Amino acid sequence: MATTNPGIPSEVAAHVLSHFGRGGYPAGDWTESLITLIDRADMVHRAKLTTAFPAYGAAIALAKYDENGITTLQRLAGLTPVTIRCARCNDEDGPFTDEQLCEPCARPMPLDGVA
């Protein structure tokens, strides 16, 4: 899903990346609460918050709904985008577990083919 980028400042990109654990740096307490609120809000309340805080709303939408959103935010924040790879097979296809394994490597098929 492609989303638009209405001029997200580098600081906003860095705050949202930090919230999602993908680099950047943490926002202050109030701003982190705002990011969490926008992230967790239903569609109606997210739209209202995004109207009041358009840069944060756009950055969170990029992170959550655009397949290249994290990379875009990393570039906006002045970071070199880092590709996450599986620790076992080195594939980029996620999702990944906490051990940095892709799903197929986290639950490998037994040699007899019966799961």
N, C-alpha and C positions, 0 to 999 in steps of 0.2 A: 504494500500500500504506500503510495507516494503522498507525502504531506508537504505543505508549503513551509517556507522559512521566512517569516516576516522580520528579518533583521534581528536574529538572536544574538545578544552581546556575548562576548567570550566568558564573562563572569557567570552569566546565567547558564551557559553550556557547561561550565566547570562544576557549578552547583548541582545540576541535574545528573551529570555523570557520576559525581560522588554519591548522590542518593541511590543510584542504581549499581554502585560498586564497580564502576568501569573507568576509574581515573578521576581527574579533576581535583577539586578540593571542597571541603565541607562549607556549607552556608552557615550563617548565624542561626541561632535558635529559632527566631520568628520565621525566617525564610525557609528553614528546613521544615518547620511545621506547615507552612504554606505549600511547599512541594509535596509533602506527604498527603496533605488534604486534597490537592488537585489529583494526585495519583490514585487515591482511594475513592474519589467522589463518583456518584452516579452521573449519567450523561447530562441531566438538567443542571445539577450543581457545578459540574465541571465546566459547562458552557458559561455559567455566570462568573465563575472564578477566572476563566480564561479571558472573558471580556474585561475584567478588572486588571488582570496581570497577563497580558498577551504573550510576552516573551517566555515566561515560565510555562504557560499553557502550550505554546508551540513546541518548546524544547521537550516537554514531557510527552507530547503526542509523537514527536520524532523518536524518542527513546522506546516508547511502547509499541508503536504501530507501523513504523517504517523499517523495512528489513535492512536498510543502510543508515538508519537513524543514529545509532551509536557512533559509527564512523564519521558521520556528518558532524555530530556534536564534538567529537574529539578534534576534528579539524578546526571547528569554530573556536574551541578552547585553546588552540595553538599546540595541541598534542599530536604526536605521531600515532596514527591509528594502529592498534595492536590486534592482530587476528588471534582469536582463541582457537587452540588446536587440542585434539584429544591426546592425552599423555601416552596412550598405548598405540593407536594407529596413525596419529598425526593428521587426522581428517578435521576439516573445519565445520562439518555438518553437526550441529547441536540438536537438541539441548544437551547440556553437560551436567554431570553430577558434581558434588562438592570436591570429589577427588580428581576433577578435570578429565573425566572419561565420558565419551559419547555414549548414548543409550545402547547401541549394539555391543560396545566393549564392556559396559557396566553389567549387562546381562547376556553374556555369550551363550550361543546355542551349544548344547552338549554334542560330543562327537557322534553319538548314535542318532542325532537328529530329533530326539524326543525331549520336549521341554518339560 
